[in-house]
Amino acid sequence: MTKRLQKIQERRKRREHRVRTILRGTTERPRMNVSISNKHVAVQVIDDSEHKTLVAVSTVGKKMDAKNMTEKATWAGTEIAKAAKAKKISKVIYDRGPKLYHGRVKALADAAREAGLEF
């Protein structure tokens, strides 16, 4: 592995560790975890005190007319907010993982906020 790739992985691990040491989901305010790959977006609402996934939404296996990943992230944010509201969850903690709060991660967060989730 080249030095450049090692630095990228180190920065990613540092960001992930920094975010995960701060965030813990509770029953009153569960953690909304975001996972974005090259093709798909997955979002889970997790209660860390009981170690259970309460709500999950993913673009895997969905026939979408979204043209790009930002649109998929926006769709996922809207859907996770609807599903969380159905389970009577209104407040969450946003866990972006090792991703920077920019672009797709920000689009997902904005869509979830517009659909009624608080974080």
Protein Blocks (a to p, Z undefined) as FASTA:
>chain_A
ZZklmmmmmmmmmmmmmmmmmpccdfklccddddddfkbccdddddfklopafbdcdfeh
pacfbfbfklmmmmmmmmmmmmmmmnopabdcddebjadcehjlmmmmmmmmmnopaZZ
